[in-house]
Amino acid sequence: MRFVRLHIGLIISAVLVVIFASCAGVPVRRVPLPAVPEEVLGQGEIEIERLAAFLCINNPAADPLRAKELASLYVEEAAIEGVNHDVAFAQMCLETGSLRFGNLVTEDMHNYCGLGSIGPGKPGERFPSARIGVRAHIQHLKAYATREPLKLAAVDPRYRYVRYGTAPTIASLAGKWASDPDYGKKIVAMLARMYGKRVSTFLLPTTRAYTREAKVYSPRSKSFPVPDSRLPG
């Protein structure tokens, strides 16, 4: 019996060697990952289903249907104004903790980017629907990115307060959209994870802890990255 088992084992090993040897010569086609964007304007790379999946992975409690609906709204509204929907969606995930909310802004406000959220007594703007909330977010991003006028009527009540075209890059949103000097880096880190890339360090402002990979949510500290404080704009 021992001999039979040994014989079968040798046969299986020989077959595996042949298979691996034959596969070694087969060229593997590697699809390059898209580069993380630097500009606010542009065209996004990630389709609706993947955006929704990214959100749900980072917040397992999120409703998949709602996540897909929101992703669809970001793709549609961003295309109208020429804003990169990947950038806008990543910023939304950062600002809301992937729809966890839990700070001044609440879910029923349809405020996905902290517009007008300054502190107690001023929790932020409120919008009548998810679409209008997303549209206001996109319009506010466009206002910072360019001097070009909006394609649609303004629904962002703070649009007129922006110094137009002063933040065309993600990095330049720091100190303008939020006073946090690392704000742009946090959006880039979110995009890096969304694109399947790795970054060296990423600061979680609520814990001041660093990690080797960009993380949206830290189960250990039950915290997610949000701006430490923000400017009235």
N, C-alpha and C positions, 0 to 999 in steps of 0.2 A: 504493500500500500504506500509505504514511504517512497519507494522508487517511482511509482505511478505519479504521485504528487510532484516529485522533483522533476519528472519528465514533462508534465503539463506546464510547470512553472518555467522551464527552459524554453518551451515552445512559445509561450506568451511573451516572454522577454525578447525572443528573437523577432517575433512579429512587430513588437513595439519599436525595436531598433530599426527595422525596415521602414516603418511608417514615418518615424522621426527623420530618418535619413532622406526619404523622398520629399518630405515637407521642407527640409532645410534649403532645398534648391529652388523653392517656389518664391518668387519675389512678393513682398508684402507691400501693398499700396497704402501709404500713410496719407490721410487727409489732414492738411495743416489746419490748426485751430485759427479762427479769425482773430485778428489783432484787437486788443482792447482799445476802443476809440478814445481820442483825446478831446474831440470837439463835441459840443452840445448838438449842433445841427448835423444832419446827415441821415442816412438810411440804416435802420437796424438790421442785424443779421439773424436774430432768433425768431422763429415762428411762434404763433399763438400757443400751440400745444406745449412747447418746451418752456415758454415763459410761465404758463400756468403750473406746469410740473415743478419748475424751480421754486415757485412760491410755496407749493404744497409740501415739498421736501423740507423746506425751512420752517414751515408751520403745519405740522400734520393735522392740526385741528381745523385748518381752513377748509371751507366748502369747495370741492373741486370745480363744481359748476360756476360758482361765483368767481373763482380764480380765473377760469377760462373766459368768462364774460368780461372781467376787468382787463385781462390781457388783450382781448379783442378791441376793447375801447381804446387802450393805449396805442395799439398799432394803427387804428383808424384815425384817431385824433392827431397823433404825431405826424402821420403822412400828410395831413392837410396843411400843417404849418411848417413842414420841413424839419422837424425835430427828430433826432435819433430815438426811436421808441425803446431801444435797449437801455439807453441812458436814463430816460424818464422812468421806466419800470424799475430799474435798479434803485433810483432815488426814492421811489415810492416804497420799495421793500425796506430801505434804510429808515425812512421817516416813520413808517407805521409798524416796524418790527414784523414785516411780512403779514400785515393785517391783524396783528395782536393789539395794536393801539395801546391803551393803558396809561397814557399820559394826559395832557390837557385835551388833546383832540380825541373825540369818540367816534365810533363806527358810523353812527347815524348822521354825522356831519358831512359825510362824503368829501372830506378834506384829506387828500392823500399825500400832501407835501408840506403840511404845517403852515399853510398860508395864514398870516396874521396871528399866529400863535406866539404870544410874547410872554405870558405868565398868568398867574391867578387873576381872574377877572377879565382876562382877554385870551380865551382858549383858542380863538382862531375863527376863520370864516366858515360859514355853513352854506352848503349847496343843496338844491332840491333833488338831485339825482346823481347816480354814479357817473353818468356821461358828462354832466355839467361840471362835476368835480374834477374829472380827468381833463376836460377841456381847459379849465382854469389853470391846472398844473402845467399843461403844455404851453399855454399862452404866457405864463410867468417865466418859464424856461426860455421861450423864444425872446421875450423882452430883454432878458439878460444877454442873450447870445448875439443879437443883431438889432440893427436899427430899422430893418424892414418891417412894414406894417403887417398886421394880422390879416389872414384870409377871411376869417369869420368875425362876427361881432364879438366884442370883448365881454367875457363873463367873469373875468378875473377882476375883482374890485380893487386890487392893489397894482394893477398893470400900470396905471398912470404915475405911480410913485417910483418906478424903476428907472435907473439911469441906463437907457437903452444901449445895448451892445458892449457893455463893460465887462461881461464875463462870457466870452465865446468858447472858452475851454472848461472842462470839468474842474480842473485844478483851480481856476479863477473864481469858482463859485464860493470858495472859502473866503470868509470875511465879507461876503455880500449876501448870499442866501442865508448863511448862518455865520455866527462869529467864531465858531470852532475853527482853528487854523488847520485841522486835519480833515475838515469836511469833504473836500474834494478827493482826498486819498481814500476815504471810506466808501465813496461811490465807486471809485476805480477798483477797490478791493472787492466790492459786491459784483461788479462787472467781471472781474477776473474769475471769480468763482462761477458766475453764470456761464462764462465762456469755457469753463473746464480748465482754467489755468491755475497756477499756484503763485502766491506772493510770499515774500519773506516774513514780513511782520504785519500785524494789523491790530490797532489799538481799539479795545472796547472801552468807550469812555465811562461807562457806569461802573467798571471794575478796575480800570487802569491796568488791565492784564494784557500781556502780549501772547500771541499764538503763532505757530509756524504756518498756519493756513488761514486765509480769510474766512471768518465765520459770521453768519448772520445772527445766530442765537447761541448762547452759552447755557446748556442745560445745568451746568454745575452752579452758575451764579444766578440762573433764572433772569438773565438780563439780555438786552439786545442794544445794538448801537443806535443812539439817537443824538442829535446835536446837544451839546452841553448847554448852550444858550443861543438865542437867535436874535437877529436884528429886525427892526420893524418892517423892512422890505420883504 
